[in-house]
């Protein structure tokens, strides 16, 4: 079970976007995440007339390492460590380590 999933709100810990928050768009190979409006780069793109793709400079989000983000705790509005525990019925859930609140509902 991953500690960060698609759709989670996260806060960036290091890099040029330190302190900014965003929503996880995708998780790549359990080690990198793509976060909305974080780590934006300009990419030079070659045109393709067969698909109607124009050439030019395109801005896009690039992945950042999963260790550089923390899950955003909505109660404290700060980044928080996440743990995994089993409930009495045997299901695994994620929880915030600071206040033992369950992330998955």
N, C-alpha and C positions, 0 to 999 in steps of 0.2 A: 504494500500500500504506500502510495506516495504522500509526502507531507504537504506538497503544493500541487494543486490540480487546476485544470482549465476553469476559468470563471472566478477564481479567488482574487480578492483585492490584496495587493502586496505593496510594501514600501522598499525602496532601493537603498542598500546600505553603503555602496561604494561606487565610484566612477563619476562620470560627468553629470549624471542625473541623481546624485545622492540626495536623499530626503524626499524625492518625489514619489507619488503613489500612482498606481494604475491597476488595470485588470489583466490577468493572465489570458493571453489569446491561445497559446499552445505550449505544450511541454514536449521537448525534443530529447529523446534517448535518456530520460530521467536525470539529465545533468544540466540542461539548458532550458530557459524559458523565454518566450517572446511576450513582452508586456506592452500594452497599448500606450502609445505616445512616449515610450521610453527607448533610449538608445537609437534615435533616428539618425540615419546616415543618408548621404546623397549618392545614388548609384547611376553611373552612366549606362544608358540602355541603348542597344542597337535596334533599329527599326526592322520590322518584318512585314512586307506588303501582303504576304499571303494570309496572315491572321489579322491584319489591320492594326498592328501594334506600331505606335509611333516612336521615333527615336527621341532622345533627350535625356534630361537629368531628372530622375525619379527619387523622391524621398520615401524611405521604407524603414520599418522597425527591424532591427537585427537582434538575435538572441543574446542573452546574458547568462552567466553561470548561476545556477540555482542557489549557490551559497551566498550570493550577493543580494538576495532578497529575503524579507521576512513577511510572514503572513500578518495582515493588519487585523488587530483585535478591535471590533466595533465598540466594545464597552469602554476601553481605555483610549481608543483612537491612536494607538501606538503599535509598533511592530512587536510580535511576540513569538517565542519559541513554540513549536508544535510537537506533541508526542502522540503515540498511538497506544490505545488500550482496548481490552476486550470487555464488553458488557456482560451482564449475567446470562443473556440469551446467546452469547457466543459471537456476536457481530463485532467487528473491529470498527472503531471510530477514532477520529482525530480530536485532540483536545488542546486547549491553550495551557501551557505549563504554569503560568502565573496565577490563574484563578480557577483552574480545572473545569472551565466551561467547555462543553462539547461544540466542535465546529460543525460537524455534519448533523443535520436534523432529519 
